[in-house]
Amino acid sequence: MIEQDVRDRIIAAPERILEDRDVMAALIGANERAMGSNIVDLRGIAMERLENRLDRLEDTHRTVIAAAYENLAGTNQVHRAILQMLDPLSFEDFLKTLAGEVAATLRVDCIRLVLESVQSAEDPALRRLGDVLFVAEAGFVGEYLTGGRNIPLRPVILRQTIPTSDAIYGDRAGWIRSEALMKLDFGKGRLPGLLVMGAEDPHQFKPTHGTDLLAFFAGVFERTMRRWLS
């Protein structure tokens, strides 16, 4: 027999029993056992299938919500980084902000700006601008993006990598394990550039990740660079 206080509570609020999935599942199981093994309860089978389907729908719902929040967080990060990038009033401060505040906001370990040029990389004016800027000879950007292979150039490339030289990353090359590469177009008559974001985490930049936000960031970066180059 059910204890009187428990019985009174069930009678007073029976909807609580109906809303508790574990209790209802236990009651259905007890009912099936009471009917015997030679009776098939189609209603119980249908309910079990509906419960399984509901579990799958809830899992999908949670995944979609998590992806939406992650995308929103990524959008906010990019917007903050763009505002930080637009603040500096000199090119030298622009590069410092890129390596400092912008890299921290985007949660990357290293940012490098590669410019193709006929000017020597040993020029004192360029060396004064710090490690963020890497000046390369013409053709370097395309070679680095494709790895020497004959493949189409995409505007944004995400890949896991182990740098084979310290040309771009300098003394950080030893621990970079993934990178985002954004090809930069500075306008007619100018050599291309490359914005490189490196990460120690090999899973931070993977080919399966979306590139829309980085493409937008690169578009704003291109327009900002055109102002400095002019």
Backbone as a chain_set.jsonl record, in Angstrom:
{"seq": "MIEQDVRDRIIAAPERILEDRDVMAALIGANERAMGSNIVDLRGIAMERLENRLDRLEDTHRTVIAAAYENLAGTNQVHRAILQMLDPLSFEDFLKTLAGEVAATLRVDCIRLVLESVQSAEDPALRRLGDVLFVAEAGFVGEYLTGGRNIPLRPVILRQTIPTSDAIYGDRAGWIRSEALMKLDFGKGRLPGLLVMGAEDPHQFKPTHGTDLLAFFAGVFERTMRRWLS", "coords": {"N": [[0.839, -1.192, 0.0], [0.384, 2.272, -0.693], [1.933, 4.861, 1.094], [0.025, 7.071, 3.17], [0.524, 9.873, 3.148], [2.037, 10.189, 0.83], [0.207, 9.281, -1.054], [-1.796, 11.209, -0.777], [-0.461, 13.482, -1.685], [-0.031, 12.822, -4.368], [-2.661, 12.67, -5.322], [-3.423, 15.28, -4.893], [-1.829, 16.732, -6.657], [-1.696, 15.515, -9.447], [-0.654, 16.126, -11.931], [2.05, 16.487, -11.679], [3.13, 13.945, -11.642], [2.568, 13.169, -14.261], [4.196, 14.89, -15.654], [6.725, 14.094, -15.061], [9.132, 12.361, -16.61], [10.694, 10.115, -15.999], [9.321, 8.871, -13.889], [6.881, 8.28, -15.175], [7.822, 6.517, -17.134], [8.635, 4.403, -15.506], [6.175, 3.597, -14.435], [4.828, 2.751, -16.744], [6.468, 0.622, -17.467], [6.031, -1.081, -15.285], [3.348, -1.628, -15.673], [3.455, -3.084, -18.071], [4.857, -5.33, -17.239], [2.982, -6.385, -15.49], [0.994, -7.217, -17.194], [2.029, -9.437, -18.396], [4.204, -11.608, -20.338], [3.179, -12.46, -22.737], [1.645, -10.57, -23.958], [1.499, -7.818, -26.037], [2.074, -4.433, -25.712], [1.102, -2.029, -27.66], [0.754, 0.671, -27.385], [2.635, 1.357, -25.46], [4.991, 0.772, -26.845], [4.812, 2.663, -28.893], [4.974, 5.009, -27.406], [7.56, 4.787, -26.402], [9.063, 5.002, -28.741], [8.363, 7.604, -29.478], [9.504, 8.991, -27.358], [12.23, 8.492, -27.799], [12.522, 9.818, -30.219], [11.953, 12.413, -29.405], [14.126, 12.856, -27.706], [16.205, 12.904, -29.587], [15.468, 15.166, -31.065], [15.708, 17.141, -29.093], [18.455, 17.04, -28.626], [19.4, 17.911, -31.121], [18.311, 20.457, -31.123], [19.69, 21.66, -28.982], [22.262, 21.608, -30.065], [21.998, 23.32, -32.287], [21.353, 25.73, -30.998], [23.698, 26.129, -29.505], [25.536, 26.443, -31.599], [24.557, 28.793, -32.723], [24.972, 30.663, -30.656], [27.762, 30.521, -30.551], [28.43, 31.508, -33.072], [27.436, 34.098, -32.847], [29.067, 35.067, -30.812], [31.528, 34.976, -32.148], [31.05, 36.857, -34.169], [30.784, 39.209, -32.647], [33.377, 39.354, -31.632], [34.905, 39.841, -33.968], [33.834, 42.314, -34.75], [34.633, 43.953, -32.592], [37.399, 43.771, -32.9], [37.748, 45.027, -35.371], [36.973, 47.672, -34.785], [39.022, 48.327, -33.005], [41.149, 48.19, -34.755], [40.726, 50.377, -36.374], [41.314, 52.57, -34.875], [44.106, 53.579, -34.556], [46.346, 56.283, -35.49], [48.627, 56.378, -36.906], [50.776, 54.468, -39.101], [52.646, 52.855, -37.847], [51.62, 52.626, -35.226], [49.307, 51.342, -35.93], [50.216, 48.79, -36.734], [51.244, 47.908, -34.284], [48.935, 47.816, -32.743], [47.61, 45.842, -34.142], [49.161, 43.564, -33.583], [48.863, 43.46, -30.857], [46.239, 44.38, -29.277], [44.268, 43.633, -31.202], [44.987, 40.976, -31.879], [44.662, 39.805, -29.365], [41.909, 40.152, -28.934], [40.815, 38.614, -30.998], [41.726, 36.22, -30.186], [44.029, 34.888, -31.081], [47.352, 33.63, -31.439], [49.336, 34.862, -32.839], [49.86, 37.418, -35.224], [50.579, 38.305, -38.507], [51.575, 40.534, -41.085], [52.027, 40.291, -44.422], [53.753, 41.739, -47.021], [54.267, 42.039, -50.417], [57.068, 43.262, -52.153], [59.411, 45.329, -53.971], [61.255, 46.533, -52.528], [63.976, 46.351, -50.28], [63.976, 44.111, -47.542], [65.63, 44.689, -45.513], [65.683, 47.346, -45.166], [66.056, 50.156, -43.064], [63.796, 51.69, -42.376], [61.699, 49.915, -42.632], [62.371, 47.9, -40.826], [62.055, 49.217, -38.459], [59.392, 49.08, -38.0], [58.758, 46.793, -36.662], [58.107, 43.282, -35.736], [55.733, 42.493, -36.835], [55.297, 43.133, -39.479], [56.168, 41.634, -42.503], [58.222, 41.691, -45.181], [58.241, 40.564, -48.437], [59.507, 39.052, -51.459], [58.221, 39.515, -54.834], [55.579, 37.323, -55.725], [55.654, 35.687, -53.541], [53.351, 35.471, -51.905], [51.36, 34.006, -53.366], [52.774, 31.604, -53.653], [53.035, 30.782, -50.989], [50.397, 30.437, -50.207], [49.471, 28.343, -51.848], [51.339, 26.393, -51.477], [53.116, 25.736, -53.44], [51.713, 24.178, -55.19], [49.616, 23.569, -58.055], [46.895, 24.937, -57.763], [43.624, 26.483, -57.396], [43.503, 29.845, -56.131], [42.15, 30.718, -53.094], [40.305, 33.263, -51.33], [40.34, 33.14, -48.528], [42.02, 30.937, -46.46], [42.035, 28.196, -44.337], [44.003, 26.2, -42.294], [45.698, 23.361, -40.87], [48.995, 23.256, -39.715], [52.575, 22.89, -39.759], [55.041, 25.045, -39.559], [57.661, 25.226, -41.917], [59.734, 26.936, -42.007], [61.118, 29.929, -40.479], [60.335, 32.234, -41.668], [57.956, 33.807, -41.752], [56.805, 33.66, -39.137], [58.925, 33.972, -37.43], [60.67, 33.595, -34.364], [58.545, 32.285, -33.262], [57.711, 30.25, -34.831], [58.136, 27.595, -34.153], [56.056, 26.665, -32.543], [53.622, 27.114, -33.772], [50.634, 25.738, -34.965], [48.31, 25.818, -36.444], [46.726, 27.875, -38.933], [45.275, 30.897, -40.26], [44.818, 32.234, -43.393], [44.634, 35.14, -45.247], [44.206, 36.48, -48.289], [45.203, 39.563, -49.646], [44.051, 42.298, -51.501], [45.27, 45.165, -52.775], [44.568, 46.958, -54.657], [44.57, 48.22, -58.077], [47.624, 47.962, -59.825], [49.198, 47.508, -57.623], [51.172, 45.288, -55.665], [50.115, 42.111, -54.273], [49.046, 41.297, -50.883], [49.241, 39.585, -47.689], [47.441, 38.494, -44.935], [48.155, 36.966, -41.982], [47.152, 34.722, -39.517], [48.198, 33.035, -36.764], [48.046, 30.102, -34.699], [48.573, 28.291, -31.678], [47.007, 26.157, -31.024], [46.105, 23.275, -32.694], [43.567, 22.863, -33.639], [42.244, 25.23, -33.915], [42.092, 26.582, -36.361], [40.688, 25.104, -39.026], [40.135, 23.381, -42.154], [37.417, 22.773, -42.371], [36.0, 24.692, -41.047], [33.91, 27.655, -41.022], [34.338, 30.591, -43.093], [33.309, 33.126, -43.385], [33.25, 35.312, -41.54], [35.973, 35.896, -41.243], [36.547, 36.588, -43.867], [35.093, 38.934, -44.087], [36.448, 40.5, -42.178], [38.954, 40.615, -43.426], [38.249, 42.083, -45.69], [37.662, 44.629, -44.609], [40.181, 45.145, -43.571], [41.748, 45.281, -45.89], [40.779, 47.677, -47.068], [41.533, 49.492, -45.113], [44.293, 49.264, -45.233], [44.764, 50.235, -47.812], [44.38, 52.911, -47.403], [46.598, 53.562, -45.827], [48.671, 52.88, -47.595], [48.341, 54.712, -49.59]], "CA": [[0.0, 0.0, 0.0], [1.089, 3.552, -0.72], [1.778, 5.614, 2.329], [-1.076, 8.01, 3.038], [0.972, 11.216, 2.775], [2.415, 10.135, -0.589], [-1.048, 9.163, -1.807], [-2.478, 12.513, -0.744], [0.282, 14.415, -2.533], [-0.294, 12.451, -5.765], [-4.04, 13.06, -5.642], [-3.504, 16.744, -4.885], [-1.142, 17.291, -7.833], [-1.374, 14.396, -10.341], [0.085, 16.578, -13.116], [3.484, 16.33, -11.426], [3.475, 12.579, -12.076], [2.515, 13.134, -15.719], [5.29, 15.691, -16.199], [8.003, 13.46, -14.737], [9.311, 11.306, -17.604], [11.243, 8.907, -15.372], [8.235, 8.218, -13.137], [5.942, 7.715, -16.142], [8.45, 5.351, -17.755], [8.593, 3.321, -14.512], [4.788, 3.132, -14.35], [4.528, 1.994, -17.97], [7.186, -0.645, -17.362], [5.331, -1.918, -14.314], [2.1, -2.063, -16.296], [3.771, -4.127, -19.039], [5.202, -6.556, -16.5], [1.763, -6.922, -14.898], [0.18, -7.838, -18.248], [2.614, -10.714, -18.784], [5.089, -11.576, -21.501], [2.487, -12.857, -23.965], [0.82, -9.449, -24.417], [2.286, -6.708, -26.567], [1.417, -3.141, -25.514], [1.489, -1.165, -28.766], [0.813, 2.051, -26.918], [3.928, 1.523, -24.798], [6.025, 0.815, -27.886], [4.695, 3.959, -29.564], [5.482, 6.03, -26.494], [9.018, 4.653, -26.342], [9.6, 5.564, -29.973], [8.204, 9.05, -29.404], [10.499, 9.493, -26.417], [13.531, 8.477, -28.478], [12.522, 10.891, -31.211], [12.037, 13.663, -28.664], [15.514, 13.002, -27.247], [17.021, 13.323, -30.73], [15.117, 16.551, -31.38], [16.288, 18.003, -28.068], [19.901, 17.107, -28.88], [19.585, 18.778, -32.279], [17.978, 21.816, -30.692], [20.815, 22.169, -28.189], [23.392, 21.826, -30.97], [21.716, 24.52, -33.081], [21.459, 26.883, -30.101], [25.121, 26.316, -29.194], [26.189, 26.987, -32.799], [24.12, 30.183, -32.883], [25.698, 31.465, -29.672], [29.165, 30.568, -30.953], [28.523, 32.406, -34.217], [27.226, 35.451, -32.34], [30.289, 35.451, -30.101], [32.538, 35.235, -33.16], [30.716, 38.13, -34.819], [31.133, 40.282, -31.715], [34.847, 39.432, -31.591], [35.387, 40.484, -35.193], [33.436, 43.718, -34.704], [35.508, 44.644, -31.644], [38.734, 43.832, -33.492], [37.724, 46.035, -36.438], [36.991, 48.983, -34.147], [40.383, 48.539, -32.497], [42.03, 48.356, -35.908], [40.476, 51.678, -36.979], [41.698, 53.65, -33.953], [45.449, 54.188, -34.693], [46.49, 57.412, -36.406], [49.865, 56.201, -37.672], [50.935, 53.087, -39.546], [53.403, 52.134, -36.823], [50.664, 52.287, -34.16], [48.384, 50.375, -36.524], [50.838, 47.467, -36.649], [51.326, 47.537, -32.871], [47.579, 47.436, -32.335], [47.321, 44.562, -34.79], [49.853, 42.492, -32.863], [48.474, 43.457, -29.455], [44.816, 44.359, -28.947], [43.485, 42.879, -32.184], [45.302, 39.554, -31.709], [44.053, 39.355, -28.108], [40.456, 40.104, -29.123], [40.508, 37.476, -31.876], [42.242, 35.033, -29.496], [45.057, 34.212, -31.868], [48.65, 33.77, -30.791], [50.291, 35.609, -33.655], [49.36, 38.019, -36.456], [51.63, 38.816, -39.37], [51.175, 41.164, -42.34], [53.021, 40.04, -45.461], [53.645, 42.621, -48.168], [55.226, 41.83, -51.5], [57.681, 44.544, -52.497], [60.745, 45.315, -54.578], [62.12, 47.182, -51.558], [64.706, 45.4, -49.443], [63.433, 43.907, -46.201], [66.615, 45.19, -44.553], [65.587, 48.795, -45.087], [65.845, 50.568, -41.672], [62.429, 52.178, -42.182], [60.826, 48.75, -42.475], [62.754, 47.187, -39.615], [61.545, 49.973, -37.327], [57.971, 48.785, -37.835], [58.603, 45.64, -35.783], [58.041, 41.922, -36.276], [54.427, 42.208, -37.44], [55.399, 43.293, -40.925], [57.148, 40.815, -43.205], [58.312, 42.103, -46.583], [58.689, 39.431, -49.251], [59.655, 39.332, -52.89], [57.021, 39.27, -55.633], [55.242, 35.911, -55.939], [55.704, 34.922, -52.288], [52.005, 35.223, -51.368], [50.77, 32.882, -54.081], [53.538, 30.399, -53.344], [52.745, 30.356, -49.623], [48.999, 29.998, -50.144], [49.269, 27.072, -52.554], [52.379, 25.429, -51.154], [53.784, 25.349, -54.678], [50.848, 23.335, -56.012], [48.818, 24.254, -59.07], [45.503, 24.907, -57.313], [43.038, 27.833, -57.395], [43.719, 30.645, -54.929], [40.949, 31.158, -52.393], [40.586, 34.476, -50.553], [40.618, 32.774, -47.134], [42.406, 29.53, -46.318], [42.268, 27.733, -42.971], [44.69, 24.912, -42.38], [46.614, 22.924, -39.825], [50.315, 23.351, -40.328], [53.815, 22.987, -38.987], [55.895, 25.864, -40.426], [58.959, 24.637, -42.271], [60.756, 27.97, -41.848], [60.72, 31.011, -39.596], [60.252, 33.431, -42.499], [56.814, 34.633, -41.364], [56.534, 33.665, -37.697], [60.125, 34.245, -36.644], [60.968, 32.63, -33.31], [57.312, 31.594, -32.86], [57.392, 29.216, -35.818], [58.234, 26.259, -33.574], [54.848, 26.165, -31.876], [52.406, 27.363, -34.564], [50.086, 24.47, -35.451], [47.228, 26.072, -37.397], [46.791, 29.251, -39.379], [44.276, 31.457, -41.168], [45.508, 33.039, -44.396], [43.704, 36.004, -45.972], [44.87, 37.171, -49.404], [44.822, 40.965, -49.657], [44.137, 43.011, -52.774], [45.436, 46.571, -52.443], [44.149, 47.79, -55.77], [45.259, 48.111, -59.366], [48.994, 48.444, -59.872], [49.909, 47.196, -56.385], [51.398, 43.871, -55.404], [49.195, 41.607, -53.245], [49.542, 41.084, -49.524], [48.698, 38.412, -47.001], [47.27, 38.616, -43.496], [48.334, 35.628, -41.418], [46.854, 34.533, -38.1], [48.705, 31.738, -36.341], [47.58, 29.626, -33.397], [49.23, 27.107, -31.135], [46.008, 25.091, -31.033], [45.97, 22.739, -34.058], [42.154, 22.78, -34.022], [41.634, 26.56, -33.984], [41.794, 26.854, -37.769], [40.607, 23.865, -39.8], [39.453, 23.61, -43.439], [35.969, 22.575, -42.265], [35.386, 25.842, -40.389], [33.407, 28.71, -41.885], [35.292, 31.676, -43.331], [32.596, 34.366, -43.692], [33.671, 36.396, -40.652], [37.348, 36.256, -41.591], [36.495, 37.276, -45.162], [34.641, 40.3, -43.791], [37.566, 41.176, -41.514], [39.974, 40.867, -44.448], [37.761, 43.16, -46.548], [37.889, 45.89, -43.902], [41.628, 45.316, -43.458], [42.218, 45.732, -47.206], [40.437, 49.085, -47.247], [42.352, 50.263, -44.194], [45.649, 49.269, -45.765], [44.817, 51.117, -48.978], [44.526, 54.275, -46.896], [47.995, 53.748, -45.421], [49.549, 52.774, -48.753], [48.183, 55.899, -50.444]], "C": [[0.879, 1.248, 0.0], [0.849, 4.271, 0.595], [0.797, 6.751, 2.113], [-0.615, 9.397, 2.606], [1.399, 11.28, 1.314], [1.176, 10.095, -1.461], [-1.776, 10.502, -1.876], [-1.783, 13.516, -1.659], [0.056, 14.122, -4.018], [-1.683, 12.901, -6.184], [-4.167, 14.577, -5.718], [-2.87, 17.358, -6.12], [-0.746, 16.176, -8.782], [-0.565, 14.82, -11.568], [1.595, 16.465, -12.925], [3.966, 14.942, -11.841], [3.547, 12.524, -13.595], [3.682, 13.881, -16.35], [6.662, 15.081, -15.944], [8.202, 12.25, -15.645], [9.815, 10.016, -16.98], [10.165, 8.139, -14.615], [7.251, 7.565, -14.09], [6.52, 6.478, -16.821], [8.422, 4.157, -16.805], [7.184, 2.752, -14.391], [4.406, 2.299, -15.567], [5.209, 0.631, -17.931], [6.513, -1.602, -16.394], [4.037, -2.46, -14.887], [2.349, -3.188, -17.296], [4.119, -5.433, -18.344], [3.963, -7.204, -15.899], [0.902, -7.636, -15.925], [0.739, -9.188, -18.67], [3.397, -10.611, -20.072], [4.385, -11.924, -22.805], [1.568, -11.77, -24.503], [1.737, -8.308, -24.851], [1.49, -5.422, -26.419], [1.901, -2.179, -26.597], [1.59, 0.293, -28.335], [2.158, 2.332, -26.236], [5.07, 1.612, -25.795], [6.017, 2.159, -28.597], [5.257, 5.068, -28.692], [7.005, 5.982, -26.402], [9.672, 5.257, -27.577], [9.488, 7.086, -29.989], [9.218, 9.68, -28.457], [11.89, 9.542, -27.057], [13.637, 9.603, -29.508], [12.639, 12.255, -30.535], [13.457, 13.914, -28.167], [16.41, 13.481, -28.387], [16.751, 14.772, -31.109], [15.711, 17.518, -30.367], [17.795, 18.139, -28.25], [20.2, 18.034, -30.051], [19.349, 20.236, -31.914], [19.132, 22.428, -29.896], [22.024, 22.464, -29.068], [23.219, 23.095, -31.785], [21.868, 25.775, -32.226], [22.921, 27.176, -29.782], [25.859, 26.924, -30.378], [25.819, 28.449, -33.004], [24.848, 31.107, -31.906], [27.171, 31.61, -30.05], [29.361, 31.532, -32.114], [28.354, 33.863, -33.786], [28.465, 35.954, -31.607], [31.408, 35.769, -31.08], [32.302, 36.552, -33.877], [31.104, 39.307, -33.934], [32.644, 40.464, -31.619], [35.389, 40.198, -32.796], [35.037, 41.973, -35.195], [34.33, 44.516, -33.757], [36.912, 44.815, -32.231], [38.797, 44.901, -34.587], [37.753, 47.444, -35.846], [38.37, 49.309, -33.588], [41.352, 48.845, -33.629], [41.888, 49.749, -36.525], [40.94, 52.844, -36.117], [43.039, 54.312, -34.249], [45.488, 55.281, -35.755], [47.794, 57.36, -37.192], [50.007, 54.734, -38.028], [51.688, 52.256, -38.515], [52.496, 51.718, -35.671], [49.645, 51.258, -34.651], [48.944, 48.955, -36.416], [50.949, 46.988, -35.202], [49.97, 47.09, -32.348], [47.2, 46.081, -32.913], [47.931, 43.407, -34.007], [49.396, 42.375, -31.417], [46.979, 43.279, -29.238], [44.0, 43.497, -29.909], [43.728, 41.379, -32.034], [44.653, 39.004, -30.447], [42.539, 39.22, -28.252], [40.048, 38.898, -29.955], [41.011, 36.15, -31.303], [43.147, 34.19, -30.394], [46.409, 34.513, -31.229], [49.615, 34.646, -31.564], [49.583, 36.162, -34.896], [50.536, 38.589, -37.229], [51.004, 39.415, -40.632], [52.311, 40.987, -43.338], [52.743, 40.975, -46.633], [54.696, 42.241, -49.194], [55.767, 43.193, -51.929], [59.007, 44.321, -53.194], [61.746, 45.978, -53.647], [62.771, 46.14, -50.666], [64.092, 45.318, -48.057], [64.38, 44.424, -45.133], [66.59, 46.71, -44.444], [65.297, 49.209, -43.645], [64.427, 51.049, -41.385], [61.449, 51.028, -41.971], [61.126, 48.013, -41.176], [62.22, 47.892, -38.374], [60.082, 49.63, -37.016], [57.715, 47.51, -37.047], [58.443, 44.322, -36.521], [56.734, 41.621, -37.0], [54.514, 42.23, -38.96], [56.517, 42.426, -41.487], [57.12, 41.187, -44.681], [58.945, 40.97, -47.386], [58.819, 39.855, -50.707], [58.367, 38.969, -53.626], [56.827, 37.774, -55.874], [55.196, 35.103, -54.659], [54.307, 34.539, -51.806], [51.356, 34.022, -52.04], [51.46, 31.575, -53.773], [53.197, 29.87, -51.953], [51.316, 29.815, -49.505], [48.806, 28.616, -50.749], [50.273, 26.008, -52.172], [53.104, 24.924, -52.385], [52.959, 24.468, -55.59], [50.038, 24.177, -56.993], [47.338, 24.125, -58.718], [44.962, 26.332, -57.307], [43.303, 28.537, -56.057], [42.377, 31.06, -54.342], [41.28, 32.383, -51.546], [40.927, 34.196, -49.097], [40.912, 31.28, -47.079], [42.663, 29.241, -44.842], [42.942, 26.373, -43.051], [45.523, 24.652, -41.125], [47.998, 22.824, -40.445], [51.412, 23.26, -39.292], [54.784, 23.764, -39.874], [57.254, 25.221, -40.672], [60.092, 25.65, -42.203], [60.218, 29.041, -40.916], [60.546, 32.323, -40.348], [59.136, 34.36, -42.038], [56.716, 34.773, -39.85], [57.758, 33.964, -36.831], [60.354, 33.178, -35.592], [59.731, 31.909, -32.792], [56.962, 30.425, -33.777], [57.363, 27.82, -35.204], [56.969, 25.756, -32.924], [53.544, 26.532, -32.589], [51.927, 26.045, -35.163], [48.852, 24.631, -36.345], [47.252, 27.552, -37.757], [45.615, 29.607, -40.28], [45.003, 32.421, -42.095], [44.483, 33.823, -45.204], [44.468, 36.793, -47.037], [44.313, 38.584, -49.508], [45.051, 41.586, -51.033], [44.168, 44.503, -52.466], [45.09, 47.506, -53.595], [45.032, 47.636, -56.995], [46.665, 48.698, -59.278], [49.803, 48.165, -58.619], [50.051, 45.692, -56.232], [50.48, 43.396, -54.277], [49.868, 41.505, -51.884], [48.873, 39.87, -48.916], [48.608, 38.722, -45.512], [47.259, 37.21, -42.912], [48.004, 35.646, -39.938], [47.296, 33.124, -37.711], [48.233, 31.383, -34.944], [48.358, 28.392, -32.973], [48.304, 25.904, -31.162], [45.834, 24.554, -32.458], [44.527, 22.691, -34.55], [41.496, 24.154, -34.138], [41.255, 26.934, -35.406], [41.851, 25.546, -38.543], [39.845, 24.138, -41.093], [37.938, 23.481, -43.367], [35.259, 23.751, -41.61], [34.9, 26.866, -41.413], [34.396, 29.865, -41.984], [34.623, 33.034, -43.542], [33.093, 35.532, -42.84], [35.097, 36.851, -40.968], [37.406, 36.977, -42.932], [36.049, 38.724, -44.973], [35.756, 41.111, -43.138], [38.645, 41.54, -42.529], [39.552, 41.999, -45.376], [37.968, 44.532, -45.911], [39.385, 46.184, -43.809], [42.213, 45.827, -44.777], [41.982, 47.228, -47.387], [41.241, 49.99, -46.319], [43.782, 50.371, -44.705], [45.791, 50.171, -46.989], [44.98, 52.572, -48.548], [45.975, 54.544, -46.503], [48.934, 53.743, -46.643], [49.466, 54.001, -49.665], [48.884, 57.11, -49.835]], "O": [[1.953, 1.281, 0.6], [-0.258, 4.293, 1.133], [0.73, 7.33, 1.028], [-1.276, 10.039, 1.79], [1.166, 12.279, 0.634], [1.096, 10.783, -2.478], [-2.307, 10.874, -2.922], [-2.443, 14.309, -2.33], [-0.039, 15.042, -4.831], [-1.863, 13.448, -7.272], [-4.939, 15.097, -6.524], [-3.324, 18.402, -6.589], [0.447, 15.902, -8.919], [0.123, 14.001, -12.177], [2.338, 16.358, -13.9], [5.084, 14.79, -12.335], [4.457, 11.917, -14.16], [4.112, 13.547, -17.454], [7.652, 15.504, -16.541], [7.53, 11.232, -15.481], [9.403, 8.931, -17.391], [10.098, 6.912, -14.688], [6.825, 6.433, -13.863], [5.805, 5.505, -17.06], [8.21, 3.025, -17.239], [7.021, 1.539, -14.258], [3.745, 1.269, -15.442], [4.62, -0.382, -18.308], [6.435, -2.802, -16.656], [3.663, -3.604, -14.627], [1.567, -4.134, -17.376], [3.73, -6.511, -18.795], [3.888, -8.428, -15.802], [0.16, -8.557, -15.581], [0.014, -10.004, -19.239], [3.266, -9.636, -20.813], [4.943, -11.701, -23.879], [0.785, -12.027, -25.418], [2.634, -7.897, -24.114], [0.374, -5.313, -26.927], [2.973, -1.586, -26.476], [2.409, 1.051, -28.855], [2.742, 3.401, -26.411], [5.995, 2.407, -25.632], [7.071, 2.732, -28.873], [5.941, 5.965, -29.185], [7.659, 7.022, -26.331], [10.696, 5.934, -27.485], [10.395, 7.777, -30.452], [9.729, 10.769, -28.719], [12.631, 10.508, -26.88], [14.676, 10.247, -29.653], [13.336, 13.142, -31.026], [13.939, 15.046, -28.201], [17.265, 14.346, -28.195], [17.673, 15.52, -31.434], [16.17, 18.599, -30.738], [18.354, 19.219, -28.056], [21.127, 18.842, -29.994], [20.084, 21.129, -32.337], [19.502, 23.581, -30.117], [22.73, 23.449, -28.85], [24.166, 23.861, -31.962], [22.443, 26.767, -32.672], [23.34, 28.333, -29.787], [26.7, 27.806, -30.207], [26.657, 29.254, -33.409], [25.287, 32.195, -32.278], [27.758, 32.681, -29.893], [30.335, 32.285, -32.146], [29.038, 34.752, -34.293], [28.864, 37.109, -31.756], [32.16, 36.722, -30.874], [33.25, 37.284, -34.162], [31.682, 40.285, -34.408], [33.136, 41.589, -31.534], [36.226, 41.089, -32.654], [35.855, 42.801, -35.597], [34.74, 45.631, -34.082], [37.534, 45.867, -32.081], [39.801, 45.603, -34.709], [38.47, 48.312, -36.342], [38.83, 50.446, -33.69], [42.263, 49.659, -33.477], [42.832, 50.249, -37.136], [40.958, 53.986, -36.577], [43.11, 55.54, -34.198], [44.783, 55.228, -36.763], [48.037, 58.208, -38.051], [49.446, 53.862, -37.365], [51.393, 51.075, -38.336], [52.585, 50.589, -35.189], [49.182, 50.413, -33.885], [48.223, 48.028, -36.048], [50.77, 45.802, -34.924], [49.867, 46.113, -31.607], [46.548, 45.273, -32.251], [47.28, 42.384, -33.796], [49.524, 41.311, -30.811], [46.505, 42.161, -29.037], [43.144, 42.723, -29.482], [42.78, 40.595, -32.058], [44.152, 37.88, -30.441], [41.953, 38.266, -27.739], [39.053, 38.238, -29.655], [40.754, 35.087, -31.867], [43.042, 32.965, -30.453], [46.578, 35.533, -30.56], [50.606, 35.121, -31.009], [48.802, 35.459, -35.538], [51.388, 39.276, -36.664], [50.037, 38.881, -41.176], [53.42, 41.476, -43.124], [51.635, 40.999, -47.17], [55.879, 42.134, -48.871], [55.013, 44.158, -52.053], [59.646, 43.28, -53.04], [62.945, 45.993, -53.928], [62.142, 45.134, -50.338], [63.729, 46.337, -47.469], [63.988, 44.582, -43.977], [67.387, 47.295, -43.711], [64.372, 48.665, -43.041], [63.909, 50.844, -40.287], [60.484, 51.157, -41.218], [60.206, 47.551, -40.501], [61.96, 47.251, -37.355], [59.603, 49.862, -35.906], [56.559, 47.177, -36.788], [58.612, 44.237, -37.738], [56.629, 40.614, -37.701], [53.87, 41.43, -39.638], [57.655, 42.47, -41.019], [56.102, 41.013, -45.35], [60.029, 40.484, -47.063], [58.298, 40.892, -51.119], [57.533, 38.22, -53.117], [57.774, 37.053, -56.185], [54.75, 33.955, -54.67], [54.095, 33.415, -51.35], [50.86, 33.121, -51.363], [50.803, 30.542, -53.644], [53.082, 28.66, -51.755], [51.068, 28.847, -48.785], [48.052, 27.805, -50.212], [50.087, 24.838, -52.504], [53.644, 23.818, -52.385], [53.434, 24.049, -56.645], [49.812, 25.366, -56.766], [46.619, 23.312, -59.299], [45.734, 27.288, -57.224], [43.324, 27.907, -54.999], [41.563, 31.684, -55.023], [42.414, 32.529, -51.09], [41.713, 34.926, -48.492], [40.144, 30.464, -47.59], [43.418, 29.955, -44.181], [42.499, 25.496, -43.793], [45.976, 25.566, -40.436], [48.148, 22.36, -41.575], [51.201, 23.518, -38.108], [55.302, 23.211, -40.844], [57.906, 24.737, -39.747], [61.264, 25.291, -42.323], [59.029, 29.069, -40.599], [60.601, 33.397, -39.751], [59.341, 35.57, -41.94], [56.561, 35.881, -39.336], [57.628, 34.184, -35.627], [60.246, 31.986, -35.882], [59.852, 31.007, -31.963], [56.008, 29.693, -33.513], [56.639, 26.95, -35.688], [56.803, 24.548, -32.76], [52.465, 26.28, -32.054], [52.7, 25.32, -35.79], [48.401, 23.654, -36.943], [47.736, 28.381, -36.986], [45.042, 28.756, -40.96], [45.715, 33.315, -41.639], [43.566, 33.238, -45.781], [45.276, 37.665, -46.717], [43.099, 38.784, -49.466], [46.108, 41.416, -51.642], [43.193, 45.048, -51.949], [45.302, 48.715, -53.504], [46.091, 47.009, -56.952], [46.869, 49.782, -58.731], [50.973, 48.54, -58.546], [49.17, 44.925, -56.618], [50.105, 44.191, -53.415], [51.088, 41.614, -51.757], [48.046, 39.213, -49.548], [49.584, 39.16, -44.902], [46.449, 36.37, -43.304], [48.511, 36.483, -39.19], [46.816, 32.139, -38.272], [48.043, 32.261, -34.103], [48.748, 27.564, -33.796], [48.754, 24.768, -31.307], [45.449, 25.313, -33.348], [44.284, 22.5, -35.742], [40.303, 24.236, -34.43], [40.206, 27.539, -35.63], [42.917, 24.951, -38.7], [38.997, 25.03, -41.131], [37.238, 24.026, -44.22], [34.029, 23.803, -41.617], [35.413, 26.934, -42.53], [35.193, 30.091, -41.074], [35.311, 34.007, -43.85], [33.331, 36.621, -43.361], [35.389, 38.047, -40.96], [38.224, 37.877, -43.117], [36.569, 39.63, -45.623], [35.984, 42.266, -43.497], [39.187, 42.645, -42.495], [40.39, 42.791, -45.807], [38.392, 45.478, -46.576], [39.808, 47.331, -43.951], [43.075, 46.706, -44.777], [42.879, 47.958, -47.811], [41.591, 51.113, -46.684], [44.405, 51.429, -44.622], [46.832, 50.802, -47.177], [45.627, 53.365, -49.232], [46.521, 55.607, -46.799], [49.884, 54.525, -46.699], [50.397, 54.293, -50.416], [48.857, 58.196, -50.415]]}, "num_chains": 1, "name": "protein.A"}
